[in-house]
Amino acid sequence: MIFYNKAARDGIPEIIRAGGKACRVEVLDQERWLEELKRKLSEELQEYLESGDLEELADIVEVVYGIAAALGETVEELERLRLRKREARGGFDERLFLVSVE
């Protein structure tokens, strides 16, 4: 038996069962779910930093959407906030590296 003890995508139990294996899952309360999503975000970030793979970046976005939902927000609200910050402060298109401020 392998123990994972981590947040998993909704379809993972069905995928495991379709592969002929059994799994045990729990539905967490809101507070614990948010904690586990934060851990998952850290895990996915580390995987992206190690691989540089665009698929890992997509996993990060999915976890971020999950965190927004756990906080009672929508993807649309998250996007609205992102665009508002982009409008006020810009994006990361120009590859700027801030060296110092006097």
N, C-alpha and C positions, 0 to 999 in steps of 0.2 A: 504494500500500500504506500502510495506517495502522498504526502501532505503538502498542499500549496498554501493554504491560509491567506488568500489574497482576493481582491475584487476581480470579478470575471465578467466578460460580456454576456448579455442575455442568452445568446445562442450556444454558449459553450456546453452546458449540460446536455443538450440535444445532440451536439456533435460527438461528445464522449459516448453517449448511449448508442448512437448510430454506429460507432466503432466497436460495439460489443462489450463495452466496459460499464461499470457502475460508478456513480459518483455521489457524494453527499454535499449538498449546498444548504446554506442558511440565508434567510432574508433578514437583513440587519435593520435596526432602527436608524432613524435619520442621522443622529449624532455619530454613531459608529460608522455608518456608510460614508459620511463625509470624511472621516478620518482615514478610512480605507482607500477612498478615492485619492486623497492627498498622497498616500503611500504609493498608489498605483501611478500617479503622475510622476513621482520621483523615479520609480522603476522605468517608466517609459522614456523619461528624459535621459536617464543613464544609457539605455539601449540606443537611443538616437545619437548621443554623444560618441558612443563607441563605434557605431556603424555608419552614421551619416546617411542612412537609408530613408528615402522619402516615405516609405510605408510606416516607419517608426514615428515620423513626424505626424502622419495621419492618426496614429494611435494616440498621440499627445492631444490632438484636437478633439478626438472622441472623448477622452477622459475630461478635458476642460468642459465640454458640453455636459457631461455627466455631473460635474461639480456645480455648474450653473443651475442645472435642474435640481440638485440636492439643496441648493440655496433658495429654491423657489423661483428662479428666474428662467427665462426662455433663451433660446439661441438667438432669437431676434433682438432681445434686449441686450445681450452680450455684444452682438454685432453693432447695435446702435451706439453703445458705449465705446466700442473700438473705433468706430468712424468719428465720433465726437472728439476723442483724443487725437486721432490722426489729423483732423481738421485744425485743432488747437496747437498741436506740437509737431505735426508731420509724421511721416512713416520712417522706414529704414531704407528708402530707395537710393539715396545718394551715397551710401557706404561711409558716412561720417564717423570719425573716431575722435572724441573729445579728449584733448591732451591736457589742457589746463584752463583755469579761469583766474584772472587777477582781480 
